[in-house]
Amino acid sequence: MAEKVKTTSVKKESGFLYYLDKNGNVSRSKMARGASKGGSAEVVANAGVSRESGWLYFIDKDGDVSRAKMARGRK
């Protein structure tokens, strides 16, 4: 189950990949499709999230930063 870390309310546009960059901000890049190449990253929202080990951080369907516990070492 995921938990919200920061509310940013980013409106997602089609054709872009949204992610949390190394500085803890929400960024987006143009997705590569067929012959077109992907674009460079641009910061969409300054979230200032500091990451903790063992968690997966992502932008949820509401445009907020969320995290989920990583499942590692299961058999």
C-alpha positions as CSV (number, residue, x, y, z in Angstrom):
1,M,0.0,0.0,0.0
2,A,1.3,3.4,-0.9
3,E,1.4,6.5,1.3
4,K,1.4,10.2,0.2
5,V,4.6,12.0,1.0
6,K,4.0,15.4,-0.5
7,T,1.0,17.0,-2.2
8,T,2.0,18.7,-5.5
9,S,-1.2,18.2,-7.6
10,V,0.8,18.0,-10.9
11,K,-1.5,17.8,-14.0
12,K,0.0,15.0,-16.2
13,E,0.1,15.5,-19.9
14,S,0.1,12.7,-22.4
15,G,3.4,11.9,-24.0
16,F,5.5,12.8,-20.9
17,L,7.2,10.6,-18.3
18,Y,6.8,12.0,-14.7
19,Y,9.3,11.1,-12.0
20,L,11.0,12.2,-8.8
21,D,14.5,13.5,-9.7
22,K,17.7,13.2,-7.6
23,N,17.0,16.6,-6.0
24,G,13.6,15.4,-4.8
25,N,11.6,17.5,-7.3
26,V,8.9,16.4,-9.7
27,S,10.3,16.4,-13.3
28,R,9.1,15.3,-16.7
29,S,10.7,14.2,-19.9
30,K,9.3,13.7,-23.4
31,M,8.8,10.0,-24.1
32,A,10.6,8.5,-27.1
33,R,8.1,7.0,-29.6
34,G,9.2,5.4,-32.8
35,A,11.5,7.7,-34.7
36,S,11.1,10.6,-32.3
37,K,13.7,10.9,-29.5
38,G,13.0,11.7,-25.9
39,G,13.5,15.2,-24.6
40,S,15.5,16.6,-21.8
41,A,14.1,16.9,-18.2
42,E,12.3,19.9,-16.9
43,V,11.2,20.5,-13.3
44,V,7.5,20.7,-13.0
45,A,7.1,21.1,-9.2
46,N,9.6,21.8,-6.4
47,A,8.7,19.1,-3.8
48,G,12.0,18.9,-1.8
49,V,11.4,15.3,-0.9
50,S,14.3,13.5,0.8
51,R,14.4,9.8,0.1
52,E,14.7,6.9,2.5
53,S,16.3,3.6,1.7
54,G,14.0,0.7,1.0
55,W,11.2,2.8,-0.5
56,L,10.0,3.3,-4.1
57,Y,9.0,6.9,-4.8
58,F,6.6,7.7,-7.7
59,I,4.1,10.3,-8.9
60,D,0.6,8.9,-8.2
61,K,-2.6,9.4,-10.3
62,D,-3.5,12.6,-8.3
63,G,-0.1,14.1,-9.3
64,D,1.3,13.8,-5.8
65,V,4.5,12.2,-4.6
66,S,3.9,8.8,-3.0
67,R,6.0,6.0,-1.8
68,A,5.7,2.2,-1.3
69,K,7.8,-0.3,0.6
70,M,10.0,-2.3,-1.7
71,A,9.6,-6.0,-1.6
72,R,13.1,-7.5,-1.7
73,G,14.4,-10.9,-0.8
74,R,11.1,-12.7,-1.0
75,K,11.0,-16.4,-2.0
